[in-house]
Amino acid sequence: MAEHAHDPHAAHGHIAPISMYLGVFAILMVGTAITVGIAYIDLGFMNTAMALAIAVTKATFVVLYFMHVRWASRLTWVVIAASIFWLLLMFFIGMTDYMSRDWMGVPGR
């Protein structure tokens, strides 16, 4: 700890340039404009898939750059990967219930 006492950046971690934040902001704004534009186009069942793909892309930029995960330790990457795996597992389990609801039929029909 003492050898880094003279370094003003040692206690703050990674310092990103403002141009990077402005670039990511521009990407997020373009993603928002694309999402709004696609909402006015009838793509059938693909509307939701496109909106989710854009949202996941934007969330990835936020996590990587605004939360500084791009420069984080391997342990942080493992925790994020485990969280994404857990989220996908929960979606999969929820979808198995949703997709199998009609298998038993509805009484009274």
C-alpha positions in Angstrom: 0.0 0.0 0.0 2.8 2.4 0.8 4.4 2.0 -2.6 1.2 3.4 -4.2 0.9 6.3 -1.8 2.3 8.8 -4.3 0.1 7.6 -7.2 -3.1 9.8 -7.3 -4.9 7.1 -9.4 -4.1 4.1 -7.2 -7.1 4.5 -4.9 -9.6 5.2 -7.6 -9.1 2.2 -9.9 -9.5 2.7 -13.6 -10.0 6.3 -14.8 -11.9 6.4 -18.2 -11.7 9.4 -20.5 -14.7 11.5 -21.0 -14.7 10.8 -24.7 -15.4 7.1 -23.9 -18.4 8.1 -21.9 -19.7 10.4 -24.7 -19.2 7.6 -27.2 -21.1 5.1 -25.1 -23.8 7.7 -24.5 -24.1 8.2 -28.3 -24.3 4.4 -28.8 -27.1 4.3 -26.2 -29.0 7.1 -27.9 -28.7 5.5 -31.3 -29.9 2.2 -29.8 -32.9 4.1 -28.3 -33.7 5.7 -31.6 -33.5 2.3 -33.3 -35.8 0.8 -30.7 -38.4 3.6 -31.3 -38.1 3.2 -35.1 -38.6 -0.6 -35.0 -41.6 -0.1 -32.8 -43.4 1.5 -35.8 -42.5 -1.3 -38.2 -44.6 -4.4 -38.1 -42.2 -7.3 -37.9 -44.7 -9.8 -36.5 -43.3 -12.0 -33.8 -39.9 -10.5 -34.3 -40.8 -7.1 -32.8 -40.2 -8.4 -29.3 -37.1 -10.2 -30.2 -35.6 -7.1 -31.9 -36.5 -4.9 -29.0 -34.9 -7.4 -26.5 -31.8 -7.7 -28.6 -31.3 -4.0 -28.7 -32.0 -3.8 -24.9 -29.4 -6.5 -24.2 -26.9 -4.7 -26.3 -27.5 -1.4 -24.5 -27.3 -3.1 -21.1 -24.0 -4.7 -22.1 -22.6 -1.3 -22.9 -23.8 0.1 -19.5 -22.4 -2.8 -17.6 -19.0 -2.9 -19.4 -18.3 0.9 -19.5 -20.4 2.8 -16.9 -19.9 0.1 -14.3 -16.3 -0.4 -15.3 -16.6 -4.2 -15.6 -14.4 -4.1 -18.7 -11.4 -3.3 -16.4 -12.6 -5.5 -13.5 -10.9 -8.5 -12.0 -11.6 -12.1 -13.2 -13.7 -12.7 -10.1 -16.1 -9.9 -11.2 -16.4 -11.5 -14.6 -17.1 -14.9 -13.0 -19.9 -13.3 -10.8 -21.4 -11.6 -13.9 -21.3 -14.8 -15.9 -22.9 -16.8 -13.1 -25.6 -14.1 -12.8 -26.4 -14.3 -16.5 -26.5 -18.0 -16.3 -28.9 -17.9 -13.3 -31.1 -15.4 -15.2 -31.3 -17.6 -18.2 -32.0 -20.6 -16.0 -34.9 -18.8 -14.4 -36.3 -17.7 -17.8 -36.0 -21.3 -19.0 -37.8 -22.7 -16.0 -40.5 -20.0 -16.3 -40.9 -20.9 -20.0 -41.3 -24.6 -19.3 -44.3 -23.7 -17.2 -45.7 -21.3 -19.7 -45.3 -23.6 -22.7 -46.8 -26.6 -20.9 -50.0 -25.0 -19.6 -52.2 -26.3 -22.4 -51.0 -29.9 -22.1 -53.6 -30.8 -19.5 -56.5 -28.8 -21.0 -58.9 -26.5 -19.3 -61.7 -28.2 -17.3 -65.1 -27.2 -18.6 -64.1 -26.5 -22.2 
